[in-house]
């Protein structure tokens, strides 16, 4: 009886040992087979889905373009840039450093999202971020880095100049005409920066933009910059005499404002896909 019990105990111990070994080998095989995870971001309806993705260092992030426009996945810090991803195509990259990486679409800068990379060498990443956040002046490396006041301010200055002159004639106020002159002068000074940013944007994102729209947009914008200078010289003739602008000048500047509105709508069409 004792021998039978001892034999059964030995057999049970052997079975338990074999089971533990099998489970351990299974876990090790699973860990070795899993590898880095792959996360997918869908580009659709002018959005990145999801807008905030949580991953780990070494994971793979893949962007699939299911939209009707070509898009890019471009990191704000320059760590990655997919180039144009045409409809139906995809692009992937491996994320390494811990932290939050914001990214955008170059042809459509209103499209933004972020990747939150948890784990890894956080202290090293924080040190890099602190160095990057130090107040050091740098020239813009992309058209998106131009301050909006240098790019879009003209769209407000010219209509305001026109409105000031119209109100000045209606209310017979010379101060309003003076304001119209200075607003036009500021528009002329700022517009070259607007034109430069527009041509730079076309150079970097042009292949992903509708060719017929960007062509009209760029040449109309450049022509408007020249028209602003002509309007300024014309307006100076009234300003130096403290006279109110005549109807001919107001008619021309009104037509210019309409052209500016149309040019802005073309830019909005390309940036927002509408």
C-alpha positions as CSV (number, residue, x, y, z in Angstrom):
1,X,0.0,0.0,0.0
2,X,2.8,2.4,0.9
3,X,4.6,1.6,-2.3
4,X,1.4,2.3,-4.3
5,X,1.0,5.7,-2.5
6,X,4.6,6.6,-3.1
7,X,4.3,5.6,-6.7
8,X,1.2,7.7,-7.1
9,X,2.9,10.7,-5.4
10,X,5.9,10.5,-7.6
11,X,3.7,10.3,-10.7
12,X,1.7,13.3,-9.5
13,X,4.9,15.3,-8.9
14,X,6.1,14.4,-12.4
15,X,2.9,15.5,-14.0
16,X,2.9,18.8,-12.1
17,X,6.5,19.5,-13.1
18,X,5.7,18.8,-16.7
19,X,2.7,21.0,-16.6
20,X,4.6,23.9,-15.1
21,X,7.4,23.5,-17.7
22,X,4.8,23.4,-20.5
23,X,3.2,26.7,-19.3
24,X,6.5,28.4,-18.9
25,X,7.6,27.4,-22.4
26,X,4.2,28.6,-23.8
27,X,4.6,32.0,-22.1
28,X,8.1,32.4,-23.4
29,X,7.1,31.4,-26.9
30,X,4.2,33.9,-26.8
31,X,6.4,36.7,-25.7
32,X,9.0,35.9,-28.4
33,X,6.3,35.7,-31.1
34,X,4.4,38.9,-30.1
35,X,7.0,41.4,-31.1
36,X,6.2,45.1,-31.5
37,X,2.5,46.0,-31.8
38,X,1.1,47.7,-34.9
39,X,-1.3,50.6,-34.5
40,X,-3.4,51.9,-37.4
41,X,-4.5,55.5,-38.0
42,X,-7.3,55.9,-40.6
43,X,-7.2,59.1,-42.7
44,X,-10.8,59.9,-43.7
45,X,-13.0,62.9,-44.2
46,X,-10.1,65.3,-43.7
47,X,-9.3,63.8,-40.2
48,X,-6.9,61.5,-38.5
49,X,-8.8,58.7,-36.7
50,X,-7.9,58.4,-33.9
51,X,-6.8,62.0,-33.0
52,X,-4.7,60.7,-30.0
53,X,-3.0,57.4,-30.2
54,X,-1.3,55.7,-27.3
55,X,1.7,53.4,-28.1
56,X,4.9,52.1,-26.6
57,X,8.5,52.6,-27.7
58,X,9.3,50.3,-30.6
59,X,5.7,50.0,-31.7
60,X,4.7,50.5,-35.4
61,X,2.2,53.2,-36.4
62,X,0.6,52.9,-39.8
63,X,-1.4,55.5,-41.6
64,X,-4.0,54.3,-44.2
65,X,-5.5,57.0,-46.5
66,X,-9.2,56.3,-47.1
67,X,-9.9,59.8,-48.1
68,X,-10.3,61.3,-51.7
69,X,-7.3,63.6,-51.2
70,X,-3.6,62.9,-50.8
71,X,-2.3,63.6,-47.3
72,X,0.9,63.5,-45.2
73,X,1.7,62.5,-41.7
74,X,4.3,65.1,-40.7
75,X,5.7,65.3,-37.2
76,X,5.7,68.8,-35.7
77,X,9.2,68.2,-34.3
78,X,10.5,66.8,-37.7
79,X,11.0,63.3,-36.4
80,X,9.1,61.7,-39.3
81,X,7.4,62.8,-42.5
82,X,5.5,60.3,-44.7
83,X,5.5,62.4,-47.8
84,X,2.3,62.3,-49.8
85,X,0.1,59.3,-49.1
86,X,-2.2,58.9,-52.0
87,X,-5.8,57.6,-51.6
88,X,-5.8,53.9,-51.0
89,X,-2.1,53.8,-50.0
90,X,-0.5,53.6,-46.5
91,X,2.7,54.4,-44.7
92,X,4.2,53.2,-41.5
93,X,7.0,54.2,-39.1
94,X,8.5,53.0,-35.8
95,X,8.2,55.3,-32.8
96,X,11.1,55.2,-30.4
97,X,11.3,58.0,-27.8
98,X,8.8,58.4,-25.0
99,X,6.7,61.6,-25.0
100,X,3.9,63.2,-27.0
101,X,4.5,63.7,-30.7
102,X,2.1,66.1,-32.5
103,X,1.8,65.8,-36.2
104,X,-0.2,67.3,-39.1
105,X,-0.9,67.1,-42.8
106,X,1.3,69.5,-44.8
107,X,-1.3,70.2,-47.6
108,X,-4.0,70.6,-45.0
109,X,-2.5,72.1,-41.8
110,X,-5.9,72.1,-40.0
111,X,-5.6,68.3,-39.8
112,X,-3.7,67.6,-36.6
113,X,-3.3,64.6,-34.2
114,X,-0.8,63.3,-31.7
115,X,0.9,60.1,-30.6
116,X,1.5,59.5,-26.9
117,X,4.5,57.2,-26.4
118,X,4.6,55.8,-22.9
119,X,7.6,54.1,-21.2
120,X,11.2,54.2,-22.3
121,X,13.8,56.7,-21.2
122,X,11.4,59.4,-20.0
123,X,14.1,61.4,-18.2
124,X,16.2,61.6,-21.4
125,X,13.1,62.6,-23.4
126,X,12.1,65.3,-20.8
127,X,15.6,66.7,-21.0
128,X,15.4,66.9,-24.8
129,X,12.0,68.6,-24.5
130,X,13.3,71.2,-22.0
131,X,16.1,72.0,-24.4
132,X,13.7,72.3,-27.3
133,X,11.4,74.6,-25.3
134,X,14.2,77.1,-24.5
135,X,13.5,80.5,-26.0
136,X,15.8,80.5,-29.0
137,X,15.0,82.3,-32.2
138,X,14.9,80.1,-35.3
139,X,13.9,80.9,-38.9
140,X,10.8,79.1,-40.1
141,X,11.6,75.7,-41.6
142,X,8.1,75.3,-43.1
143,X,5.3,77.7,-44.3
144,X,3.1,76.5,-41.4
145,X,5.6,78.1,-39.0
146,X,4.8,81.6,-40.3
147,X,2.8,83.5,-37.7
148,X,-0.8,83.9,-38.9
149,X,-0.6,87.7,-38.5
150,X,2.0,87.7,-41.2
151,X,0.0,85.5,-43.6
152,X,-3.7,86.3,-43.1
153,X,-3.7,89.8,-41.8
154,X,-3.9,91.3,-45.3
155,X,-7.3,89.8,-45.7
156,X,-8.6,92.1,-43.0
157,X,-6.5,95.2,-43.6
158,X,-7.7,95.9,-47.2
159,X,-11.5,95.6,-46.5
160,X,-11.0,97.8,-43.4
161,X,-9.2,100.4,-45.4
162,X,-12.1,100.4,-47.9
163,X,-14.7,100.6,-45.1
164,X,-12.8,103.5,-43.5
165,X,-12.8,105.5,-46.7
166,X,-16.5,104.8,-47.3
167,X,-17.5,105.9,-43.8
168,X,-15.2,108.9,-44.1
169,X,-17.1,110.1,-47.2
170,X,-20.5,109.4,-45.5
171,X,-19.6,111.1,-42.2
172,X,-17.2,113.7,-43.7
173,X,-14.5,112.7,-41.2
174,X,-10.9,113.1,-42.3
175,X,-9.7,111.0,-39.4
176,X,-11.4,108.0,-41.0
177,X,-9.7,108.7,-44.3
178,X,-6.3,108.9,-42.5
179,X,-7.1,105.5,-40.9
180,X,-7.9,104.1,-44.4
181,X,-4.5,105.3,-45.7
182,X,-2.5,103.7,-42.8
183,X,-4.4,100.4,-43.1
184,X,-3.6,100.2,-46.8
185,X,0.0,101.0,-46.1
186,X,0.3,98.2,-43.5
187,X,-1.4,95.8,-46.0
188,X,1.2,96.6,-48.7
189,X,4.1,96.1,-46.2
190,X,2.8,92.7,-44.9
191,X,1.6,91.3,-48.3
192,X,5.1,90.2,-49.5
193,X,5.3,87.9,-46.5
194,X,1.9,86.5,-47.4
195,X,3.0,85.9,-51.0
196,X,6.3,84.2,-49.9
197,X,4.5,81.9,-47.5
198,X,2.0,81.0,-50.3
199,X,4.6,80.2,-52.8
200,X,6.6,78.2,-50.2
201,X,3.4,76.3,-49.3
202,X,2.8,75.5,-53.0
203,X,6.4,74.2,-53.3
204,X,6.2,71.9,-50.3
205,X,2.6,70.7,-50.7
206,X,1.8,71.4,-54.3
207,X,1.7,67.8,-55.5
208,X,-1.0,67.0,-53.1
209,X,-3.2,70.0,-54.1
210,X,-5.6,70.3,-57.0
211,X,-3.4,71.7,-59.8
212,X,-6.1,74.0,-61.4
213,X,-7.0,75.5,-58.0
214,X,-3.4,76.1,-56.7
215,X,-2.5,77.7,-60.1
216,X,-5.3,80.3,-59.9
217,X,-4.7,80.8,-56.2
218,X,-0.9,81.5,-56.5
219,X,-1.1,83.8,-59.5
220,X,-4.2,85.7,-58.2
221,X,-2.4,86.2,-54.9
222,X,0.7,87.5,-56.6
223,X,-1.3,89.8,-58.8
224,X,-3.1,91.2,-55.7
225,X,0.2,92.0,-54.1
226,X,1.1,94.2,-57.1
227,X,-2.4,95.7,-57.2
228,X,-2.0,96.7,-53.5
229,X,1.1,98.8,-54.5
230,X,-0.8,100.5,-57.3
231,X,-3.7,101.3,-54.9
232,X,-1.2,102.7,-52.4
233,X,0.3,105.1,-55.0
234,X,-3.2,106.1,-56.1
235,X,-4.3,106.6,-52.5
236,X,-1.3,108.7,-51.7
237,X,-2.5,111.4,-54.2
238,X,-5.6,111.9,-52.0
239,X,-3.8,111.5,-48.7
240,X,-1.2,114.3,-49.3
241,X,-4.0,116.7,-50.1
242,X,-6.2,115.6,-47.2
243,X,-8.8,114.9,-49.7
244,X,-11.5,112.1,-49.7
245,X,-10.8,109.3,-52.3
246,X,-13.1,109.6,-55.4
247,X,-15.6,107.1,-56.6
248,X,-13.3,105.6,-59.2
249,X,-10.7,104.7,-56.5
250,X,-13.4,103.2,-54.2
251,X,-14.8,101.2,-57.1
252,X,-11.4,99.7,-57.9
253,X,-10.6,98.9,-54.3
254,X,-14.0,97.3,-53.9
255,X,-13.3,95.0,-56.9
256,X,-9.9,94.2,-55.4
257,X,-11.6,93.2,-52.1
258,X,-13.9,90.9,-54.0
259,X,-10.9,89.3,-55.7
260,X,-9.2,88.9,-52.3
261,X,-12.3,87.2,-50.9
262,X,-12.3,84.8,-53.9
263,X,-8.6,84.1,-53.5
264,X,-9.1,83.4,-49.8
265,X,-12.0,81.0,-50.6
266,X,-9.6,79.0,-52.9
267,X,-7.1,78.7,-50.1
268,X,-9.8,77.5,-47.8
269,X,-10.9,75.0,-50.3
270,X,-7.4,73.5,-50.4
271,X,-6.8,73.7,-46.7
272,X,-10.2,72.4,-45.5
273,X,-11.3,70.3,-48.5
274,X,-14.5,72.3,-49.0
